[in-house]
Amino acid sequence: QVQLVESGGGLVQAEGSLRLSCEASGNIFSINVMGWARQAPGKQRELVATITSSGSTSYADSVKGRFTISRDNAKNTMYLQMNSLKPEDTAVFYCNAVTKGTKRDYWGQGTQVTVAS
């Protein structure tokens, strides 16, 4: 089992920045890929950034150049630095972890990000 706890959401003005954190606990050695997804009201959840255990990253086109994903394996924590935020970034952001082998999905409880225009 893996537990994920997000923090760092809040209210920010457009063009502002926020940094989200996701602390993993439990069977962390089973984790392969971690990522951040978001879900806006009335929309499907979308994956915005991923990072592998070796540090390879990928981003959705909508956030490329503005968001940066990183992970500190010593602290069992993943981050999402979000710059140049737009009102359309408003969503609940979820931390995700996928295990090796069985590729089981784990999700955090989510943290609200609201960008005011």
C-alpha positions in Angstrom: 0.0 0.0 0.0 1.1 3.5 -0.8 -0.4 6.7 0.9 -0.1 10.1 -0.8 -0.8 13.4 0.9 -0.9 16.6 -1.1 -0.3 20.1 0.2 0.3 23.6 -1.1 -2.9 24.5 -2.8 -4.7 27.8 -2.4 -5.9 31.0 -4.0 -3.6 32.9 -6.2 -3.9 35.8 -8.7 -3.4 35.2 -12.4 0.3 35.1 -13.4 1.2 34.1 -9.9 2.9 30.9 -8.7 2.2 28.0 -6.3 4.2 24.9 -5.4 2.4 21.7 -4.6 3.9 18.9 -2.6 3.0 15.3 -2.4 4.5 13.2 0.4 4.4 9.4 -0.1 4.5 6.8 2.6 4.0 3.1 3.0 5.5 0.8 0.4 7.4 3.6 -1.4 10.0 1.3 -2.9 7.3 -0.1 -5.1 6.7 3.3 -6.8 7.8 3.7 -10.4 6.1 6.7 -11.9 4.5 9.6 -10.1 2.5 12.4 -11.5 0.0 15.2 -11.0 -3.5 15.3 -12.4 -6.2 17.9 -12.1 -9.9 18.0 -12.4 -11.9 21.1 -13.0 -15.6 21.3 -12.3 -17.6 19.5 -14.9 -14.5 18.2 -16.6 -12.6 14.9 -16.7 -9.5 14.4 -14.7 -6.4 15.1 -16.8 -2.8 14.1 -16.2 -0.6 17.2 -16.4 2.9 16.0 -15.5 4.7 12.8 -14.7 8.1 11.9 -13.5 9.8 8.4 -13.5 12.0 7.0 -10.8 15.0 7.9 -13.0 13.8 11.5 -13.3 12.4 11.5 -16.8 9.5 14.0 -17.1 6.6 14.7 -19.4 4.0 17.4 -19.5 0.6 18.1 -21.0 0.8 20.7 -23.7 -1.5 23.0 -21.6 1.2 23.4 -18.9 4.4 22.9 -20.8 6.8 25.7 -20.1 4.9 26.9 -17.0 4.8 23.8 -14.7 7.8 21.9 -13.4 7.6 18.5 -11.8 10.3 17.2 -9.5 10.9 14.6 -6.8 13.1 14.3 -3.8 13.6 10.6 -3.2 15.4 11.2 0.1 12.2 13.0 1.4 9.8 10.7 -0.4 8.2 13.9 -1.8 7.2 15.1 -5.2 6.6 18.7 -6.2 4.8 20.7 -8.8 6.1 24.2 -9.3 3.4 26.2 -11.1 4.3 29.5 -12.6 2.3 32.0 -14.8 -0.9 30.5 -13.5 -4.1 31.2 -15.5 -7.7 31.1 -14.4 -8.2 28.0 -16.5 -5.7 26.2 -14.2 -8.3 26.3 -11.5 -8.9 22.7 -10.4 -8.4 20.1 -7.7 -4.9 18.8 -8.2 -4.3 15.1 -7.3 -1.0 13.3 -6.7 -0.7 9.9 -8.4 1.7 7.0 -8.0 2.0 3.9 -10.2 3.8 0.9 -8.8 6.3 -1.3 -10.6 5.2 -4.7 -11.8 1.4 -4.7 -11.1 1.2 -1.0 -12.2 -1.3 -0.3 -9.4 -2.6 3.3 -9.2 -2.7 5.3 -6.0 -4.2 8.7 -5.6 -4.1 11.4 -2.9 -7.1 13.2 -1.6 -6.5 16.3 -3.7 -5.7 19.9 -3.1 -7.7 22.9 -4.5 -5.9 25.4 -6.7 -7.9 28.5 -7.5 -6.6 31.2 -9.9 -8.4 34.5 -9.8 -8.4 36.8 -12.8 
